[in-house]
Amino acid sequence: MYANVAQWQSSAFVKRRLEVRLLSLAPKNMHEKIHFVGIGGIGVSSLARYYLGKGARLSGSDAVDSELVQELTAEGVIMRIGHHSDNLLRDVSRVIYSAAVHADNPELKEARRRGVPCMTYAEALGELTKQYITIGVSGAHGKSTTTALLSLMLVHAGLDPTVIIGTRLAEFGGKNVRIGKSRYLVIEADEWNKSFFHYAPQIAVITNVDAEHLDTYKNLAGVIKAFNTYVSHLPKEATVIVNAQDKNTMAAIKGCKRTRITFNEKNKRMQKWPLQIAGVFNQLNAEAAYQAAHMVGVTRKVAMEAVAQFRGSWRRMEPVIPRPSTHVTGTFFADYAHHPTEIIATIGALKAKYKGRRLLVIFQPHQVARLTALFPLFVKAFSDADQIALLPAYQVAGREVVGGKSSEDLYKGIVKLRGKSADGTVFYLKNIAESLTLIDKQVVVFMGAGAIDSEVREYFVSELLPK
């Protein structure tokens, strides 16, 4: 282990990264023409914006129109809705596609017929991680918030990082990317579909490990094994930063020969962060971010200054306000929670912050496969909410199970668990419009990773992001 930050920064490993640094500050060809398939996703769009910022000329397609697609069009991407072979322009030099895009996609087939190089989002991002001094944030929960906090620490310290993140930040003009001019790259290193196997960060933060993405890993043991593979494939000089009290993470790094930094040690008090965002888990996210920031020379004082004004990010307990035509009164949040652990944490944070007030959770399950695999945990996850309204499950094309659990099943399970107290507190609804009739000055959180958010925006606007 390096004795201090200066020693790490002067190591042969970092010097080798600096030698290739200039290569990373532009596409291979400043006039490179790249086509993105599935460009409307939060991850793929961030990478597209990175290349736009570097001077590349982009085209892209997505199955449906969306706010992100419209923004990218305004920023200069030649956009097509729907997937067709003629979406691929004549002079495209390479194609980058979402892992959710099927192999028989007509644009991919046309690109391969022409001999145009094709790579997934994860492969393309992995290429960048080898050209910068990269800090990657992975984990089942808290990746986006930790990446945001870490990025703001580096920005405030004057390190001018490039950031590719899976949410929108007000500090980045409401975008999911920041183009910096320094040697540093901060990324959200997602484990879905084994994406993070392609990344080579020099500093790897793991927030936690949980039974998530079981369509890829089957069970918790499979998830732990995947994280173990990830850290084992990191560059030999890399450092792994982990929560000492997360037993799954500690199991995942067992046998790892990379340098380790642990935080949240048992019987060792952790310094409190001056956060505006609620939740003990966000204190842990901030500490994880700081441990990484400290490795590149950021002091705790500067880090605290950086995060003190942070009010959160898109869909992470994001405060929203009703449009005048909605005619509802209360305190409102939009949240991405879609896993039982996240649901419990978000409910706990809001109940702690708004003591004495009723909490209404309006939840759309994301993916029938996840709901089915973790059904008993979902039934119990809402126990601390005063009211629960369930919407039909959002189904992910190509990733579902036949005959799995439904929102109606979840409704029945929660009603059975609550017994007599379920009357007037548990509801099954068709849409967000129906949920508005339940609102009466409570704290309300609209929760889920699927289409619920776009429906919520018809009635509410963000307090954080540019209008």
C-alpha positions, 0 to 999 in steps of 0.5 A, a space after each residue: 500500500 502507498 504510504 500517502 497520496 503523493 507517493 501514489 500519484 508519483 508511482 510508475 503506474 500513474 505515470 504510465 497513465 499520464 503518458 497516454 492521457 493526451 490520447 483520451 482527450 479527443 476521439 481517435 479522429 476529431 471528426 469521427 462519426 459514431 452511430 449510437 443504437 439505443 441512445 435514449 438510455 441514461 448510460 448510453 446518452 452520457 457516453 454520446 454526450 462525451 463524444 459530442 464534447 470531444 468534437 465527434 459527429 453523432 447519429 443515433 436511434 432509439 425505439 421511442 421518443 423521450 426527453 433525453 432523445 429530444 435534448 440530444 437532438 437539440 445538441 446536434 445528434 442526427 436522431 431517428 425514432 425506430 430501428 431501421 437499416 437505413 438509419 446507419 449513415 453512409 460514412 459512419 466509422 463505428 457503432 456503439 450500442 446498448 446491451 439491451 439492443 438485440 443481436 438481430 437489430 437491423 442497424 447492427 446487422 447493417 453495420 456488420 454487413 458493411 464491416 463497421 466496428 461495433 461495440 457495446 456501451 460497456 466496451 466503449 466506456 472500458 476503452 476510455 477507462 484505460 486512457 485516463 486515471 479512472 475512478 469507478 464507483 460500483 455497488 448494488 445501491 448508491 452508485 449514482 449518488 456516490 459518483 455525484 458526491 465524488 465528482 463534486 469533491 474533485 471539481 471543488 478541489 480544482 481537479 477538473 474531472 471528466 464524469 460519466 454518470 447514470 443520473 442528471 445533476 444540476 451542477 452539470 447543467 441538468 446533464 449526465 456528463 461533465 467534460 473536464 480537461 484533466 487526467 481524471 475520469 469518474 465513472 459509474 461502474 454498473 454491474 448489470 450484464 457484467 458491464 463492469 468487467 470491461 472497466 479498468 479503474 485505478 481506484 475502485 469504490 464498491 458501495 455495497 453488494 446485494 442480491 441484484 440483477 439476478 437475471 444475470 447472476 441467478 443468486 446472491 452467491 453469483 453476485 458476490 462471485 461477479 464482484 470478486 471477478 471484477 476486483 481480481 481483474 483490476 490493474 495490479 496497482 489499483 486500490 479498492 475502497 469498501 465498507 468494512 461492515 458490508 459483509 457481502 462486499 467483504 466476501 466479494 473482495 476475499 482473496 483480492 490482491 489489490 490494495 484495500 482501503 476500508 471505511 465504516 470500521 466497527 467500533 470506530 466512529 465515522 465523521 458526519 458529513 454536512 449533507 442536505 440529502 437524507 439517510 444514513 446510507 448517504 453518509 456512507 456514500 459520502 464517506 466512500 466518495 471521500 476515501 477515493 477523493 483523498 487518494 488524489 489529494 482532496 482534503 476532508 475540509 474541501 470535500 465537506 465544502 463541496 457536498 454541503 450545498 448538494 441537494 440531490 440528483 434526478 430520481 434520487 429522492 429528488 424534490 419535485 413540485 406539483 404543476 398548478 393544474 394538479 391541485 394537490 398539496 404536500 411534500 413530493 419526491 421522485 425516487 429510483 428505488 426498485 429493490 427491497 433494500 433501496 425501498 426500505 432505505 428511502 422510506 426510512 430516510 424520509 420518515 426520519 426527516 419528516 417525523 410525525 408526518 404521514 408517508 405515501 409511497 406510490 410504487 411501480 415494480 420494475 421487472 417482473 423477474 426481479 419482483 418474482 425473485 425477491 417477492 417475500 422481501 418486497 412484501 415486507 419492504 413497505 412496512 414503515 410506510 403509512 400508505 402504499 399505492 401500487 401500479 402495474 409492473 413495468 416489464 423490460 423487453 427480453 428480460 422477463 419470466 413467464 408466469 412471474 409475480 404481478 403487482 396484484 400479487 404484491 398488493 395481496 401480499 401486503 394486505 395479508 401482512 398488514 391485516 386489518 390495518 390494510 384497510 384505507 392504507 393499501 391500494 392498487 391503481 392503474 396510473 399516476 392520475 388515480 394516485 393524485 386522489 390519495 394525496 392530502 398534505 402527506 409526504 409523497 414519494 413516487 418510486 420505481 425505475 421504469 416508466 413511472 417517472 415520465 408519467 410523474 413529470 406530467 404532473 410535477 416538475 423538478 425543484 433541482 434541475 433546469 426547467 
